[in-house]
Amino acid sequence: MLNAIYLRIKIEILKLKNAKVGIFVIKKISSSALKIIKLFKEYFVIELFYEYEFILNAIKHYLVPGHELLFFLEKKKLLDCYKIKESQLPKILVINIFID
C-alpha cells in the first residue's frame, strides 16, 4: 500500500534530484497519500498505476490466434491448400497451454 510516510520520502527524493515526475506502481493507496498528492500536484507530476493494469493474460489476449490440434486429414488439406510441407509448420508441444 502506498501510504503517506512512504510517499513523503519519495517526494523528498524527487526534490533532491530536481525531478518533476514521479511514477508509482501500487496495489492500494491510503487516503492520506491521496491528500499529499493533491498538495504537491503543482510542483510535481505524480502518476499512479495499479498493478492489475499491467497483468496480461496471454491465453485470452486478442492478438493470440486460436490454436487447435488437427487430425491427419485436416492437416493434409491445410498443407495442400497452402502448398507447404509439414516441416514448414511451426512446432507446438503437446503440453502447450494454448491448445484447446
N, C-alpha and C positions, 0 to 999 in steps of 0.2 A: 504494500500500500504506500502510495506517495503521501507522506504526512508533512506537516508544516515545518518541523525541525529539519528534516532531510532537504526539503525544498529551499529553506533559507540558506543552508550550507551550499547547495548548488548555485544559488543566486550570487552568493559571495564569490564563488569560483568564477562565475561569469563576469563579475565586476573586475576581479583581479586580472583576468585575461582580456579585458576590454571587448568581450564578445557581445553581440547584440541579439543572438538567437540561442535558445535552449530547447532541445528536443528530448522529450521523456517518453519512454515506452513503459506503460504501467498496467497493473491489474485493476487496482482501485485507487481512488483519490479521496482524501478526507475533505470535509467542508472547510476546515481551516486552511488547507493548502489551496483550495479554490479562491479563498479570500486573498491570500498572498499573491496569487497570480493576477488577480484584478488590480491589486495595489501597484504591481511592478509592470503592468502591461504598457505603460507609457515609456518605460525605459528599455524593455526587452520584448522580443517576440518569443513567447513560450508556446511551443506546440506540444500537445498531448496526443499520444496514440495508445490505444488499448491493445494488449497482447492478442486478443482474439481477432483483431483486424489483420494480423499477419499470418494467421493459421490458414493453410491451404490444404484442402482435401484433393490430392492428386487424382484419385479414382473418379471423383464426381466433377472434376473441372471440365468446363465446356469445350476446351481445346483438345481434350484427350479423346481420340476416336474410339468407337466401340471395338471391343476385342471379342472374338468368339472362335472356338475350335471348329475346324472344317472336317467333314468326313472326306474319304478318299475321292468320291465322285465330284463333290463340291470343289475340292482342291484342284482336280483336273480341269474342271470348267474355268476356274479362275486363271490357271496357268495358260490355258488355250486362249482365253479372252484377251489377256494382256501380252500374249506371245513371249512368255518368260519361262525360265527353268526353275525348278524347285529350289535350287541353290541360291537363286536371286531373291528369294523371300526372306524377310527378317526372321530371326530365330526368337522364339518365345519359350521360356522354360515352363514345364508342367506346373510348377509351384508359383507361377506369376500371378499376382493378386488381381491383375486387370482382366483375366479371363473369366467370363461368366460361366 
